[in-house]
């Protein structure tokens, strides 16, 4: 386990890569909103208020009128113009987390319109069955499919958005209904999502995002534990490669902590510390067959996940329960969730 001082040093390694315009980039230089927000959350835990404020100003500056952001920006210029639903949604998690950590109501009120526009954009991509498709392209056309990991993250975002709305006296009941329907699809309808099962994120994210909790969550994690967990090193990014990654391992730590499985959470967090650099940053991953860091980079999003996991385990900030406290109540009535509308007609099950 790392100390509070070490967690702050890791957050400072994120601040060190923040660009002059406030964006927090990937190692190759582009910024995407989801990872940018996660980095702001880690810096909030460490009390790095000025970099966080600049990061939220970046978000406000680049949000488009319909509520989305470009998938990728380089030096503030969109290079992939489509708008991902889970990217837009995650600003709600970031702002709720910032409010929990700082209690700064004025800051929360200032950025509330940004969150409202973002979550309404996301809600507009929900299908009749309940999944939320992954993007609108540059022409505004919605994608034909949904991603399980992305929708699991959106579930958490909608729950955080509801809490923000209630706290500010501006209820958004359609977000809550959307979260209920999404939770049901995540728990009961794997066929609603594109098959990305080789990625560990598709394994644990329904738990991390709060859609699956309780005994079902333990059963879900046990199902692929041996596939993805490499004792002493962390977890694989993908099932078919000898490659463990820090961000995915720390997210599984958060999922285990959310279930109260503290022993395995602590073990995995200790295991992944081999990726920690002496300056507090974290290598993205380790290729354990070739015994080398892969890719040969230290990424802000990996450092951010490490800080958030440390916060959950050590209680470093008032936001340490962010992932534990998600209300994952799902709608069970198929008429409400939309299952009936998309049910395969009798006799056509094999078509």
Residue, then its C-alpha position, 0 to 999 in steps of 0.5 A: x500500500x502506498x502512503x498519502x504522500x506517495x498518492x499526492x506525488x502521483x497526482x503531481x505527476x499528472x499535473x506535470x503533464x497537463x498542457x498549457x490550455x488545461x487538457x491532460x493528454x495521453x502519452x501520444x499527445x491527444x486528449x479525450x474527455x473520459x481520461x481527462x476527467x479521471x485525471x482531474x478527479x485524481x488531482x482533486x483527491x490530492x488537493x491540486x485545485x488550480x490544475x483541476x480548475x484549469x481542467x474544467x475550464x478546458x471542458x467548458x471551452x470544448x463542449x459542443x452545443x448539443x452537449x458532446x465533445x470530440x473523441x480526440x483533440x490535439x492542441x485543442x483541435x478536434x482530430x476525431x470529431x464523433x462524440x462518444x456517449x461515455x466520454x460526455x457522460x463522465x463529466x457528471x462523475x467528475x463534477x459529483x466527485x469534485x463536490x464530494x471532495x471540496x464541498x464547493x457549491x459555487x463551482x458545482x453550480x457553475x459547471x452544472x449546465x455543462x453536465x445537464x447538456x452532456x447527460x441529455x446528449x447521452x440520454x438521446x442515444x438510449x435505445x428502446x431496449x435500454x442500452x446506450x449506443x456508443x457515439x454519434x458520428x460527425x454528421x450526427x448519426x447514432x451508432x448501430x451498436x452499444x459497448x458494455x464497458x461504456x454503458x457500465x460507465x454511463x450507468x455510474x454517470x447517470x447516477x451521479x448526475x441524479x445526485x447532482x440534480x437533486x443536490x442543486x434542486x433541479x431534478x432530472x427524473x428521465x436520467x434516473x429512469x434511463x439509469x434503471x433501464x440501463x442497469x437492467x440491460x447490463x445485468x440481463x441482456x449481454x446480447x445488447x452489446x458488441x462482443x468485446x469479451x477478450x478485454x478485461x474491462x468488459x468483465x469487471x465494469x458492470x460491477x465497477x459502474x454499479x449495475x451489478x452488485x451483491x451475490x451476482x457481482x461476486x459470481x460475475x467476477x469469479x467467472x473470469x478471475x483465472x482468465x484475467x488475474x495474474x498473481x503477483x502482477x495485476x490483471x491482463x488488459x486482454x485475455x489472449x496476451x501476456x500483458x498486465x496493465x495498471x489502469x485495469x488492475x486499479x479499476x478492479x481494485x475499486x470494484x472489489x472495494x465497492x463489494x467489500x472484498x477488501x482483502x483481494x483489493x489490497x492484494x491486487x493493489x500491492x501487486x501492481x506497485x511494480x509499475x510505480x516509477x520513482x517519480x510517482x508516475x506509473x508505467x501503463x503496463x508490463x509484458x511479462x513474457x518479454x519482461x518489459x514495459x509495454x507500451x514504453x510509456x507512463x500514462x496520466x490515466x494509469x496514475x489517476x486510477x492508482x490515486x483513486x484506488x488508493x483513496x478508496x482503500x485509505x480514505x484520503x478524501x471525502x470522495x473515497x466512497x464514490x464507487x461504493x455508493x452507486x445505487x444500482x437498482x434496476x428495473x425488472x419489469x420487461x415492459x418498462x425496460x423495453x425487452x418486450x419491444x425487442x423480443x425475438x418472435x416465437x419460432x425465430x429464435x435461431x434466425 
